[in-house]
Amino acid sequence: MTTTKPGARRLEARRRTVEHLHVRDVMSPHLVTVAPDEQVLAAAVRMSRAGVRHLPVVDVDDRCLGVVDLPTVAMAWPAGPDTHGHRTVRSVLAGRRTPLVRAEATLPHAARLMTASGLDALPVVDRDEHLAGIVTSWDLVRALAGHVGHTAGLDVSLEVEDAEIAWAWVSFP
């Protein structure tokens, strides 16, 4: 007879639940964005001030053109303090394709898109490709850990085997 530890059963039940969650359940709808014609320096400053690692790039019609992340912005700076201010966000997006995901998509679907594209964040769009939010690999990890949604000052408990690990996660607006 095979016995399963109680903590392992709860973890398996949580995994089944995560498979049925949708992107809308974990995405961040409150976004900081950047326009394609803004300078890379402006994108870096915006990321720093907002405390984010990804900026959706949107056109004047609020359609998502892609996402720039902190490593891409950092690598876009040429050497020298006088040259970095002239490169646009559009230039770092050139040749890159960012998959878009809908809010009704399941988390496993979003995870497969991230894995296939090598990206750790996806823009969430409506049917007209207007930006509705962003979902990151961190959002997927938090959902797997049993936390859904974005709430500052939330305590998260994750059971692994029979030991309980308590984490405190705090975000600042």
N, C-alpha and C positions, 0 to 999 in steps of 0.2 A: 504494500500500500504506500502510495506517495503522499506525503503531507506538504502543504504549502504554508509558509509562515504568514501570519496575519498581515504584516506590513507589505509583503510581496503581493498579496491579493489586492490590497488597497491601491498599490502602485499600478497594478495591471488594470484595475477598474478606472483609474485616472487616465491611463493611456487610451483606453477605449473612448472615453469622454472627449479627449483632445482631438481624436480623429473626426469627431462630429462638430467641432467648433468651426466657426466661419471667421474670415479675415476681419469682418466688422466687429467681432467680439474682442479683438486684441489690438487692432490698429490704433494709431494715434491720429485723431482727426484735427488736432490743433497743430498747425504747421507753420514753420518758417520757410519761406520759399525765396527763390532768386530768379531773376529774369535772364534770358540767354545773352543779352547784350551788356550785362553788368560785368565789371572787372572781377577777375579771380580774387584779387585782394579784398574786394567787398564781400565776396562769398566767405572767405576765411574769417573776416571780422564778424560777419553775421553768425557763423557757426560758433565762434568763440563766445560771443555775447549770449547766445541762446543755449549754450551748453549741449549742442547736438553734433552728430558726426555725419549727418546726411542732409542735403538740401534738394528738394524737388525743384526742377527747373520748369517754369511755366511761362507760356506766352501770354499776350495781352487778352486772349479769350479764356484764360485759366485752363488751357489744355496742357497736359504734362508732356514735356519733351524728353525727360530723363531725370536722373538723379546724379548729383556730384557728391562725393564723399571726401572726408578729410585727407586721406592719403593721396587722392587724385589732385586735390587742390594744392597740397604741399609739393607734389612733384611737378606741377605746372609752373612753379615759380622759377624763372631763369635766375642765374647768379647775378648778384648786384642789386643794390637798393633802388636804383633808378629805372630798372627795366621791368620789374614785376607788375607795375600798375597798369600796363597796357594790354595784357592778355585778357580775353573775354571768356566767360563761362561757355559760350557757344563753341569756342575753339577747343576746349577740353572735352566737350561732348561729341565732337566730330568723329565719325566712324564707329561710335559706340551705340549699341542697341540695348535699351533697357526694357525688359518685359514689363507689361502692365498687368495688374491683377484687379479683379472686381471684389467689392466688399462681400458678395455672396459666395465667393470661392471658399473651399474648405482649407484649413491650415495645412493638411498634407499636400494639397495642390500648390499652395504658396511655397512650401518647403521644397517641393520638386522644382519649381521655377527658379528659386534661389540657387539650388544645387546645380542645375543645368547651366545657368548663366554665370555662376561664380560670384554672384553679388550677395551682399548681406542685408539689402534693403530693397523693397519694391514699392513703387507708387501705387496707391489704390485709386482707381478711377471709376466714374459712373459710366453709363452707356454711351455718353457723348465724349468720353475720354477727358472730362473735367476732373481735376484733382479732388479727391474726397478724403485722402489721408495717406499715411505711410505705414508699412509694416516692416519690422526689422527682425533679424534673426534673434535678437534679444527678446522681442515680443513672443516669438515662438517658444523660446526656452522658458519664459515666465509662464506661458500657458501650460507647458508640460509639467511645470512645478506646481500647478494648481492655482495660479493667479491669473485672473482674466480682467482686463480693463486697466485703465491708467488712473491711479489714485495716489496722491502724495501721502507719505507717512504710513504706508501699509506694511503690516507684519505678515510674512509668508512662512508657512510651515510645510515642510516636505518630509514625508516619512520614507526612510530607506531601511529596509529590513525592519528591525524592531526598535531602532533608535530614531529619535526625532531631532531634526536639525532645525533650529529657528534662525531666520534671517530677518533683518530689518532693512527695508529699502525705503529711502527717502529721496524725493525729487523736489526741486525748487523751481517755481514758475519763472 
